[in-house]
Structures are given as C-alpha cells and as structure tokens.
C-alpha cells in the first residue's frame, strides 16, 4: 500500500499515513496532533524498483 504525506494547516504538523488508493480518495484524514480536518497533501519523491531486462 502506498504512503501519503500530509501537513496540517492549523498547527503545521507533518504526518504520513499508509492507506489504500480507494481509502485515499474517499476522505481526508484528521491531524494526529490537533484533530483538525484542514490538512493538505504534501507531494514528495518516490522510489520505484523495476526488473532488469536482459
């Protein structure tokens, strides 16, 4: 399952959640520090490992 990073607009806390793609699109998480729903997704880098072709 993918991990998504968020930042709370109210208190500034950054946090990461691991959730399914369907759960990610259905609702916004609450901030674990203050409980606010005013969170925005923070985009970062990702790592993809592919098979080596001969």
PyMOL commands that place a pseudoatom at each C-alpha (Angstrom):
pseudoatom trace, name=CA, resn=UNK, resi=1, chain=A, elem=C, hetatm=0, pos=[0.000, 0.000, 0.000]
pseudoatom trace, name=CA, resn=UNK, resi=2, chain=A, elem=C, hetatm=0, pos=[1.236, 3.497, -0.746]
pseudoatom trace, name=CA, resn=UNK, resi=3, chain=A, elem=C, hetatm=0, pos=[2.170, 6.077, 1.873]
pseudoatom trace, name=CA, resn=UNK, resi=4, chain=A, elem=C, hetatm=0, pos=[0.800, 9.620, 1.681]
pseudoatom trace, name=CA, resn=UNK, resi=5, chain=A, elem=C, hetatm=0, pos=[2.265, 12.680, 3.403]
pseudoatom trace, name=CA, resn=UNK, resi=6, chain=A, elem=C, hetatm=0, pos=[0.086, 15.460, 4.789]
pseudoatom trace, name=CA, resn=UNK, resi=7, chain=A, elem=C, hetatm=0, pos=[0.522, 18.837, 6.504]
pseudoatom trace, name=CA, resn=UNK, resi=8, chain=A, elem=C, hetatm=0, pos=[-1.999, 20.373, 8.878]
pseudoatom trace, name=CA, resn=UNK, resi=9, chain=A, elem=C, hetatm=0, pos=[-2.935, 23.974, 8.005]
pseudoatom trace, name=CA, resn=UNK, resi=10, chain=A, elem=C, hetatm=0, pos=[-3.946, 24.703, 11.608]
pseudoatom trace, name=CA, resn=UNK, resi=11, chain=A, elem=C, hetatm=0, pos=[-0.923, 23.547, 13.643]
pseudoatom trace, name=CA, resn=UNK, resi=12, chain=A, elem=C, hetatm=0, pos=[1.693, 22.839, 10.928]
pseudoatom trace, name=CA, resn=UNK, resi=13, chain=A, elem=C, hetatm=0, pos=[2.232, 19.175, 11.885]
pseudoatom trace, name=CA, resn=UNK, resi=14, chain=A, elem=C, hetatm=0, pos=[3.511, 16.941, 9.073]
pseudoatom trace, name=CA, resn=UNK, resi=15, chain=A, elem=C, hetatm=0, pos=[2.499, 13.293, 9.138]
pseudoatom trace, name=CA, resn=UNK, resi=16, chain=A, elem=C, hetatm=0, pos=[2.448, 10.221, 6.911]
pseudoatom trace, name=CA, resn=UNK, resi=17, chain=A, elem=C, hetatm=0, pos=[-0.320, 7.656, 6.507]
pseudoatom trace, name=CA, resn=UNK, resi=18, chain=A, elem=C, hetatm=0, pos=[-0.253, 4.296, 4.751]
pseudoatom trace, name=CA, resn=UNK, resi=19, chain=A, elem=C, hetatm=0, pos=[-3.596, 3.674, 3.106]
pseudoatom trace, name=CA, resn=UNK, resi=20, chain=A, elem=C, hetatm=0, pos=[-5.129, 2.005, 0.083]
pseudoatom trace, name=CA, resn=UNK, resi=21, chain=A, elem=C, hetatm=0, pos=[-5.748, 4.006, -3.076]
pseudoatom trace, name=CA, resn=UNK, resi=22, chain=A, elem=C, hetatm=0, pos=[-9.528, 3.753, -2.625]
pseudoatom trace, name=CA, resn=UNK, resi=23, chain=A, elem=C, hetatm=0, pos=[-9.356, 4.964, 1.002]
pseudoatom trace, name=CA, resn=UNK, resi=24, chain=A, elem=C, hetatm=0, pos=[-7.098, 7.858, -0.020]
pseudoatom trace, name=CA, resn=UNK, resi=25, chain=A, elem=C, hetatm=0, pos=[-9.640, 9.204, -2.491]
pseudoatom trace, name=CA, resn=UNK, resi=26, chain=A, elem=C, hetatm=0, pos=[-12.667, 8.845, -0.249]
pseudoatom trace, name=CA, resn=UNK, resi=27, chain=A, elem=C, hetatm=0, pos=[-11.873, 11.111, 2.730]
pseudoatom trace, name=CA, resn=UNK, resi=28, chain=A, elem=C, hetatm=0, pos=[-9.264, 13.415, 4.261]
pseudoatom trace, name=CA, resn=UNK, resi=29, chain=A, elem=C, hetatm=0, pos=[-7.528, 12.259, 7.439]
pseudoatom trace, name=CA, resn=UNK, resi=30, chain=A, elem=C, hetatm=0, pos=[-7.580, 14.232, 10.673]
pseudoatom trace, name=CA, resn=UNK, resi=31, chain=A, elem=C, hetatm=0, pos=[-4.387, 15.701, 12.107]
pseudoatom trace, name=CA, resn=UNK, resi=32, chain=A, elem=C, hetatm=0, pos=[-2.974, 13.391, 14.806]
pseudoatom trace, name=CA, resn=UNK, resi=33, chain=A, elem=C, hetatm=0, pos=[-1.810, 16.378, 16.899]
pseudoatom trace, name=CA, resn=UNK, resi=34, chain=A, elem=C, hetatm=0, pos=[-4.822, 18.731, 16.954]
pseudoatom trace, name=CA, resn=UNK, resi=35, chain=A, elem=C, hetatm=0, pos=[-7.600, 16.716, 15.259]
pseudoatom trace, name=CA, resn=UNK, resi=36, chain=A, elem=C, hetatm=0, pos=[-8.217, 19.313, 12.542]
pseudoatom trace, name=CA, resn=UNK, resi=37, chain=A, elem=C, hetatm=0, pos=[-9.559, 18.243, 9.134]
pseudoatom trace, name=CA, resn=UNK, resi=38, chain=A, elem=C, hetatm=0, pos=[-7.724, 21.162, 7.467]
pseudoatom trace, name=CA, resn=UNK, resi=39, chain=A, elem=C, hetatm=0, pos=[-4.958, 19.001, 6.008]
pseudoatom trace, name=CA, resn=UNK, resi=40, chain=A, elem=C, hetatm=0, pos=[-3.352, 19.186, 2.587]
pseudoatom trace, name=CA, resn=UNK, resi=41, chain=A, elem=C, hetatm=0, pos=[-1.382, 16.513, 0.824]
pseudoatom trace, name=CA, resn=UNK, resi=42, chain=A, elem=C, hetatm=0, pos=[2.360, 17.130, 0.538]
pseudoatom trace, name=CA, resn=UNK, resi=43, chain=A, elem=C, hetatm=0, pos=[3.938, 15.672, -2.573]
pseudoatom trace, name=CA, resn=UNK, resi=44, chain=A, elem=C, hetatm=0, pos=[7.383, 14.148, -2.258]
pseudoatom trace, name=CA, resn=UNK, resi=45, chain=A, elem=C, hetatm=0, pos=[9.677, 11.772, -4.027]
pseudoatom trace, name=CA, resn=UNK, resi=46, chain=A, elem=C, hetatm=0, pos=[9.084, 8.096, -4.530]
pseudoatom trace, name=CA, resn=UNK, resi=47, chain=A, elem=C, hetatm=0, pos=[11.182, 5.038, -5.254]
pseudoatom trace, name=CA, resn=UNK, resi=48, chain=A, elem=C, hetatm=0, pos=[10.305, 2.515, -7.938]
pseudoatom trace, name=CA, resn=UNK, resi=49, chain=A, elem=C, hetatm=0, pos=[12.225, -0.704, -8.401]
pseudoatom trace, name=CA, resn=UNK, resi=50, chain=A, elem=C, hetatm=0, pos=[11.954, -2.367, -11.778]
pseudoatom trace, name=CA, resn=UNK, resi=51, chain=A, elem=C, hetatm=0, pos=[13.208, -5.697, -13.001]
pseudoatom trace, name=CA, resn=UNK, resi=52, chain=A, elem=C, hetatm=0, pos=[16.392, -5.786, -15.001]
pseudoatom trace, name=CA, resn=UNK, resi=53, chain=A, elem=C, hetatm=0, pos=[15.801, -6.803, -18.604]
pseudoatom trace, name=CA, resn=UNK, resi=54, chain=A, elem=C, hetatm=0, pos=[18.435, -8.772, -20.439]
for i in range(1, 54): cmd.bond("trace and resi %d" % i, "trace and resi %d" % (i + 1))
show_as sticks, trace
zoom trace
